[in-house]
Amino acid sequence: MPRYSMTTALAGAAAAAALLVSGAPVAGAVESSQARVVTYDAGQAAEFQAAVDKAAEVWNGQVRNVKLQKATGGQADVTVLADDQWPRTQTDSLGKGTVWMGRAAVGEGHFIPRIATHELGHIFGLPDNRTGDCNDLMSGASAGPSCKNDLPNPEEKAEVDQNFAQGAAIRPQLFTESPAG
């Protein structure tokens, strides 16, 4: 092989190695772990559809082991509905269940994007944590209607990632919101 070609080949190999070390994507590279896709259907969420889509974007930007995706073809892991009660979530298993976006909380001034992101947190295996702290997404209604935070805190993000990395088993459960907590 001519010297120029060997130098070019070595330079190319060094550049590829630098990209691998830096964590930058390399064409043709395959990630060692794939995020689990959880599909959702917000078609019956009425006026809350946009908030549910935003909550999916929030979670997709905050965790790496699970990604929410709109369902196609009528089958979904998560169904989101609207009603006049308080928000609640029925989990069937990790990444599966039903969310009700209740208008009662909205009527009391609670932030709709926070409600949607909080309820999807239950689908991801997070329990309620009634701290009253607005920084805790899973504090839910206990943070009060003035709380506009719709982002999970670092501990909540880590728990979701761990749940999906380990395939955590969660039991079916109904999580209900109310002003009394």
C-alpha atoms as one frame of an Amber mdcrd trajectory, in Angstrom:
protein
   0.000   0.000   0.000   1.436   3.433  -0.864   2.548   5.597   2.059  -0.163
   8.239   1.392  -2.935   5.637   1.572  -1.552   4.140   4.816  -1.378   7.606
   6.404  -4.918   8.354   5.260  -6.165   5.013   6.603  -4.465   5.601   9.972
  -5.883   9.114  10.181  -9.361   7.763   9.431  -9.009   5.052  12.078  -7.796
   7.608  14.621 -10.756   9.875  13.854 -13.196   6.984  14.273 -11.565   6.020
  17.585 -11.789   9.624  18.779 -15.493   9.688  17.957 -16.051   6.460  19.862
 -14.217   7.788  22.907 -16.054  11.108  22.746 -19.452   9.399  22.686 -20.388
  11.014  19.375 -22.426   8.774  17.080 -20.543   6.897  14.405 -22.268   5.938
  11.155 -23.371   2.340  11.332 -22.826   2.106  15.100 -25.452   0.232  17.083
 -26.322   1.181  20.631 -25.717  -1.574  23.149 -29.118  -1.095  24.756 -32.300
   0.009  23.122 -34.910   2.068  24.934 -38.206   0.270  25.464 -40.961   1.882
  23.415 -44.238   2.477  25.247 -47.069   3.461  22.935 -49.863   5.780  23.994
 -53.246   6.733  22.589 -54.548  10.170  23.611 -57.344  10.137  21.033 -59.967
  10.169  23.793 -58.179  12.755  25.935 -60.284  15.607  24.488 -58.797  19.014
  25.331 -55.818  17.325  27.043 -54.305  15.762  23.899 -51.657  18.465  23.440
 -50.665  18.262  27.127 -50.266  14.486  26.865 -48.088  14.897  23.766 -45.995
  17.481  25.636 -45.679  15.142  28.626 -44.415  12.415  26.271 -41.817  14.860
  24.933 -40.798  15.775  28.488 -40.270  12.140  29.486 -38.493  11.345  26.201
 -36.054  14.170  26.885 -35.447  13.194  30.514 -34.932   9.406  30.510 -32.995
   7.024  28.292 -34.387   3.518  28.890 -37.970   4.173  27.774 -39.510   6.271
  25.022 -43.154   7.222  24.618 -44.513   7.032  21.095 -47.982   7.724  19.704
 -49.766   4.492  18.870 -50.688   3.626  15.338 -53.100   0.947  14.277 -55.394
   1.080  17.293 -53.246  -0.811  19.819 -51.567   1.103  22.638 -49.795   0.274
  25.886 -51.324   3.361  27.525 -54.763   4.813  26.942 -55.403   8.402  28.023
 -58.988   9.524  28.661 -60.657  12.735  29.837 -63.377  12.994  32.466 -64.730
  15.388  35.087 -63.166  13.724  38.145 -59.672  14.080  39.642 -56.746  12.758
  37.592 -55.847   9.121  38.199 -53.898   6.263  36.703 -54.554   2.544  36.650
 -51.322   0.637  36.118 -51.531  -2.866  34.694 -47.772  -3.482  34.578 -44.652
  -1.453  33.883 -45.420   0.706  30.836 -49.058  -0.366  30.576 -52.264   1.138
  31.913 -54.903   3.850  31.685 -54.622   7.531  32.560 -57.633   9.762  33.231
 -56.980  13.477  32.816 -59.522  14.807  35.299 -61.062  18.206  34.834 -61.631
  18.651  38.592 -57.931  19.424  39.154 -57.876  21.823  36.206 -60.922  23.572
  37.635 -58.931  24.191  40.818 -56.076  25.703  38.822 -53.592  22.813  38.612
 -51.145  22.994  35.684 -52.297  20.646  32.915 -48.805  19.699  31.607 -47.731
  18.794  35.164 -50.814  16.601  35.589 -50.079  14.722  32.350 -46.382  14.217
  33.118 -47.163  13.148  36.702 -49.753  10.582  35.618 -47.395   9.103  33.018
 -44.848   8.808  35.839 -47.151   6.232  37.438 -47.140   4.250  34.182 -43.334
   4.230  34.491 -43.531   2.785  38.009 -43.297   5.928  40.128 -45.476   6.132
  43.239 -47.029   9.276  44.637 -44.679  11.164  46.936 -46.760  13.791  48.713
 -43.884  16.051  49.756 -45.665  19.284  48.848 -42.431  20.253  47.038 -42.976
  21.642  43.538 -39.567  20.240  42.478 -40.911  16.729  43.015 -43.074  15.836
  40.024 -44.609  12.939  41.917 -45.720  15.227  44.753 -48.736  15.817  42.537
 -51.535  17.972  43.907 -49.762  18.345  47.266 -47.516  20.995  45.655 -50.568
  23.195  45.127 -52.110  24.799  42.056 -49.373  27.429  41.771 -46.772  24.735
  40.916 -45.917  24.819  37.213 -43.033  22.293  37.245 -43.625  19.451  34.787
 -40.130  17.957  34.952 -39.121  14.906  36.972 -36.352  15.472  39.505 -33.035
  13.552  39.225 -34.182  10.805  41.613 -37.433  10.297  39.689 -35.555  10.097
  36.380 -33.070   7.606  37.815 -35.875   5.423  39.192 -37.649   5.314  35.817
 -34.422   4.430  34.018 -33.688   1.735  36.594 -37.231   0.333  36.345 -36.893
  -0.130  32.594 -33.258  -1.280  32.675 -34.144  -4.024  35.142 -37.620  -4.818
  33.786 -39.178  -4.004  37.153 -42.399  -5.755  38.005 -45.053  -3.369  39.243
 -48.357  -4.574  40.521 -51.633  -3.332  39.127 -52.666  -0.312  41.151 -54.988
   2.668  40.998 -53.271   5.981  41.773 -55.746   8.741  42.571 -55.200  12.454
  42.938 -57.174  14.686  45.197 -56.685  18.015  46.905 -56.324  16.176  50.225
 -53.565  14.008  48.680
